[in-house]
Amino acid sequence: MKKITFNELKKQVSKKFEKEKRGASHDFTHIERVIKNCKLIGKKEKANMKILKYAALLHDYVRESVHETKGNHALESAKKAKQLLKKTSLTSQEIKQVTQAIESHSRSSKIKPKTLEAKVLFDADKLDAAGYYGFLRWVTQGNELNWSIDEIIKNYFKAVEKTKKQGFYTKTGEKLIKHRIKQTEKLVKQIQKQLKKE
């Protein structure tokens, strides 16, 4: 049986997401940004980039389009990734490393990242929720959940505080996330001031 390449698998994942018509906060552009974030953090942390690119590609493979209300997307995505990766040239040990990273990328799975690659994926995913684009994701998700502007801002700040309190797993990830959060907090506070004036 012919093994599929990373790019062939990427095309399959992209088509699946497009067919599912996912909300903008978890569409395929999110996957592409997390792949970039993994490169950004992973190279500095000297992680295994081969493991990371597959983990980033499949970390949200199974996910509801708007908001998680049943099951756990990290655990379900890890199960599905294991099946998909058997069609690639990855070894059984590499597949195990990829699935371990996927199942621990979200705190909702209650599994803590143990390997360097799992820690990088966790921080790379959180990095996409920080910064200007991260706030836009909150606005989009808030719209999908029928939140008011005040609720979007309130929930954004709650999420930011939770992220700060729970911490990060890599020094590079922490530095990048804190920098982006600082930038965005300033912007959101300006929006709040403007809204109060109107």
N, C-alpha and C positions, 0 to 999 in steps of 0.2 A: 504493500500500500504506500503510495506517494505521500511524503510528509509535506505539510503546508508551512509556508514561511510566515514570519511575523507580519509582513505587509499584507499577505493574503488574509491572515486572521483579522487584521485591523479593518480591512474592507468588509469582512463578514460582520464584525461588531458594529461598524458604522451603519450598514444597511439595516441591521436589527433595530438600532436606536431610532433610525429614521422612520421605520415602519411603525414603531411603538408611539411615535409622536410625543416624545418626552418633553416635559416642561424645561424651560431654558436653564433652570438651576442645575439640572442633571442630564443635559443632552450630551451629544458627542463632543461638543466643544469643551465641555468640562473634562472629559477624558483626555483630550489633546493637551489641555493646560496642565493637568496632573502629570502627564508624561514629561512635559517640559520642566515642571517643578522638580520631578524626580531627578532629572539630569542636572539641574541647578544645585540641588542639595546633595545628591548621590555622589557626584564627582568630587566635591569638596570633602565629603565624609569617607571617600574611598570605598564605596559600596559596589556590589556586583550589579553592573548596569544591565546585563542580560536578564537577570531575575527581575529587576525593577521595571523594565519596560513592559514585560508581560503582566506583572502584577498591576501596574498602573492602567494598562489597557482593559483588564478584566475586573477591576475592583468594584465597579458598580454594574456589572453585567446583568444581575437580576435586581431590579428595583422598580417600585411603583412610580408612575409618571409624576405625581404631584407630591405626596408626602407618605412616609412610611407608617402604615396602620396595621400591618400584619406581618408575622414572620420577622426575619432579620436579614437585611440585604447583604451584609458582609458574609455571613455564614452560607447563605444560599448562593451567592456569587462564587465563593470558594469551591463549593461542591460542583457547580457547573464548569468552573475553570479547570478543575481536575479532569473532567471528561474531554473538554476542548483541547487541552494541552497534550493529550495522548496522541493527537493527530499531528503534533509538531515534532521537531527533532530533539526536544528537551528530554533529559534523562529523568528517571523516576525521582531522583534526589532533587533535581532542579524544580520539578513539578511540585514537590513537597514544599520547597522553599517559597515558591510563588503563592501557593494556596495558604501557607501560614501567614504570609504578609497580607493577603486579601482578608482573611477572617479576622485579623486584628486591627484593620485600618479604621474601624469605627468603634467608639466607646460603647455603643449600644450592644455589641456582641459580648461585652464583658471579658474579652480575651486581650491581655496586654501584649504589645509587640515585644518580641524577645530578640529576634535577629536584627542586624543592622539594616537590612533591606526592609523589614517590616516597620522599623522606626522611621526610616526615610519616607516610605509610602504614607504613613500616618501624617507626618509633618507636611508632606507635599499636598495631601488632600486638604489639610487645614489651611495651608497657604492660599489655596484657591478661594477659600471662604473669607480671607482677609483682603484688605486693600479695596480700591475703588470697584474693581470687578466683583469682589465678594459682596459689597453692599448692593450692587445692581442685582446680584443673584437673590439677595434677601427681598428686594423690591419685587422682583419677578415672582418669587415664591409667595410673598405676601399677597400679591394680586391673585394668584391661583387659589389661595386660601381665603380670599375675600377679606383681608385685613385692611384697616384704615391706614392712612399715612402715619398717624401717631402710633398705631400698633406695630407697624413695620419698624419704625425707629426704636421703639421701646424693646421689641424682641431682638433687634440687632444688638443693642447695647447689653442686653441680658446674655446673649450668645458670646459676645466679646469677653465679658467678665468671666463667664464660665470657662472659656478657652484659656484665659490668663491664669485662672485658679487651678485648672487641671494640669496645666503645663505642657511641655513639649518633650521630644525624645532625642533631638539632635541639636548641637550648638548652632549649626548653620540654619536649620529650620526655625529655631527660636529667634535668632537675629532678624531673619527675613520677615517672619510673621509679625513680630513686635513693631518693626518699622512700618509695615503696611497698615497695621491697626492704628498706629499713631496718626498716620496721614489721613486715614478715613474718618477717625473720630473727629478730627478738626473740621472736615467737610460736612459731616452729619450735624455737628453742632451749629455750623453756619446755616444749614437748611432749617434747623429748629428755630433759630433766631428769626429767619425770614418768614417762616410760617406764623410766628407770634405777631409779627408786624402787620400781616395781611388781615 
